[in-house]
């Protein structure tokens, strides 16, 4: 299943919740199928028009587990581009650094990234990649902070693009969808299998709770549930830790969100 197929699936019931997010400050964000679809499309249009996103283009995702991480990952895959997982090292190690110093002797990857999508753009200032600054608080419409020269403020820019995809290259099923950063990759035609492992996707509209400690765990769990026509309720790591100390509040959340067993 490609992301285009996933979008068709989640919009069969456009008003049904598909992604529900509980953030650190108690904010709750709910995206219906129609709203998630629109966010993906707007982000696809930005990636294509600003960065020529297509098969072969590498987009590094430097965001924590968050509902916006889901949108940016799905949009990247919808363009056919490669999603690169953020390294533990600094920005210059991942994309190279434009500081006027010759590259001789500098350790750089064989395939540097083209675009960095990040919630802390200052960490990538001076690198060769094009930067997209993503605000994380609730439904923020702009990035609240200083932006490096040339960086795009996703909070305001995404909303200027259309709700329908204007043009995008056809997805190459054999092209790399995920560069895991450890020498392994996942092609586009294996995204669903990567998410579900050896079993079929959860089916029957299951509404599952995700408490990811990493962004890749969030993406894997989300794909698994959405591919089975389900939905996800995602807790930020801070919210998850707080509810672990308050079983009664955790039970109330499970009941209010009508989570599957």
N, C-alpha and C positions, 0 to 999 in steps of 0.2 A: 504494500500500500504506500503510494507516494503522498506527499502533503496535499496535492490537489484533490486526491481521492478523500483524504481526511476532511478537507474543507467541505466537500459535498456531503459527507456523512454528518458533520456537526450542524449543518444548516437545514437538515431535513425537519428538525424541530427547532426553529430559530429562536424561540423564546425560552428554551430549556437551559438552565445553568450548566455550563461546561467547566469553567474554572472559577473557584472561589478561594480567595486569599485572605489569610489572617496575618497581619503584619505585627511588627514589634510594639507599636504604640496602640494596639487594639483595633486598628482600622480593618474593615472588612470590605473587600472589593469582589464583586461578582460579575463575571463575564458570561453572558448567554452565548449560545451558538452564533447568533447574528452579530453580536458585539465582538466576539473573538475573531470571527471571520473578517469583520471590517478592520480591526486592528492589524491582522496579518496582511491584508491587502494594502493598507496604507503604508505599512513598513516595507513591503515588497516594492512598492512604487518608489519609495525613497531610496532603497538600496540600488534599484536598477537605474534610476535617473541620476543619482549623485555619484554612484561608484561603478556603474556598468556591471552590477552583480550578475553572474552567469556561471555555468560550469567552468571550473578552473580558478575562479576568484576565491580567495581565502579570507574568511571573516572570523576574527578572534573574539570570543565572547568572554568578557571580563566583568561578569555580573554575579552577585550571590544568588542563592535560591530565592526566586521572586517571580511574581506573575509576569513581569516584563521580560524576564529571561525566557519564558515559554514563548512569548510573542516573537522575540527576536530570533530565537532558534527556528521556529516554524517558518518565519518569513525568509530566513537565509536558505533553508532547504527548499522552499517554494521557488526560489530563483535558480536552483540547481547548483548553488555555490557550496563551498566546503566550510563547515563550522569547525573552528579550531578551539580547543579547550585552552583556557588561560594557563600559562606556566606558573610554577612557583617562583621562578626567577623574575628579575626586573624586566621592564619593557624593552630596554635596549637588547637584551638577550633574545627576545622573541622576534623582533621586527627589524633590528638594526637601528643605529642612531645617526642622525644627520648633524654632526657637530664639526664638520670640516676636517676631521682627522682621517687619514687614509685607512682603508679597511684592512691593510696588511696586518696579520697577527691577531685580528679581532675574531673571537668565536661567534659565528653567526650560523643560523640554521640553513639547510639546503633550500628550504622553501619558506621564506619570510612571508608574513601575512600582508594583505592589502588594506584591510580595514580593521580597526579595533573599536568594538562596542563596549563601553566601560562606564561605570558609575563614579570613577575617580580619574578623570582625564589628565590631571596634573602629573600622575605617575607615568604617563606616556608622552609627555611634552618633550619634543626634540627627537622623537623616533620617526622613522620613515613612513609609517603607516598613516592613513587618513583616520581621523578620530571622530567618533560619535559619542556624545555625552548623554547619558541616560539618567534622569532623575528618578529616585526610588520612592519618595513619600507619596502615599495614597495615589491620587489622580493628579499629581503635579503636572502643570502645563509648561514648565520651563526648568532649566537646570539652575539651581540656586548656588552659584559660585563662579569663580573666574574660569574662563575657558581658554585653553591654548589657542594661538592664532590658527585660524582655518578650521577649528573644530566645529561640528554641527551640533546644535542643541536639539536633541531628539524630542524633548518635551514639547517644544513649540513646532518644530519642523514636521514631525509625523502628521500632525493634524491638518497640515495644508495639502496633503495628498488625497487623491480620490479613494472612495470606498470600494471601487472595482479596479482590478488589475488592468493597467493600460496595455502593457506588452511585457512579455517575459520569454526567454528562450526555453525551448522544450527541455525538460529534465533528462539528463543522460543517466540511465539506471546504473551504469557501471562506474560513473564518476564518484569520487569520494564525498560522502556526506558529512562524516565526522573524522577529524584527525584527533586521536585521543592523546597525542603528545608523548606517547611512550613507544612510538614506532609502529603502532597498530592503527588501522583505519576501518571504517564501515562504509560501504557503498550505499547509494540511494535506494537501490532495490532491496537492501537488507535492513532498512531502518526498523521495520515492524518486527522482524526476527530478532534484531538486536534488543528491542524493548521487551519482548516477551520471552526470550530465551528459547527453550525447547518445547514450550507449551503454546497453545493458541492464545490469542488475546482474551482478556476477560470480556464476557458477553452478557447480554441481558440488561444493558443500561446500568451497570454497577456504579455506585457512587462511592469512591474510595478516598480514604484519608492518606495523605502523603506528609511525612515529616522528614524531608531530605536534609542531610548534612552537607551535601554538595550539589552544585548545579547539575552535574551529569546525572545524579540520582533523581533529581526532580524531572529532568527531561525524559529519562527512561520510564519512570512511573507514569508520567502524563501521557506519553505515547501509548503505553500499554493500555491504559483505561480508555482513552479517546478512540483508539482503533477498535475497541469492542463496543462502541456506541455508548460509552459511559461518561462519567464526569469526575473531576478531582476537587477535593478540598485540601488546600495546601497550608501548612503551618510554617511560619518562619522558625528558625532554630530557637530564637528567644522565646517565642510563644509556646513552642513545644516543651521547652525546659520548664516554663512556668506552669503549664498544665500538668506536667509530670508530678508536680508538688501539690496539685489540687485536683484529686480524682473526681470530686463532685462537679467541678467546673468542666472537666474533660467529658464527663458523662452528659452534661447539659448540652455541650457543643455537639456531641455525636447525635443526640436526639433531635436538636434543632435543625441540624443539617441532613437528617434522615440518611445517615451513612449506612452502607451495607456492612453486614457482619464479615 
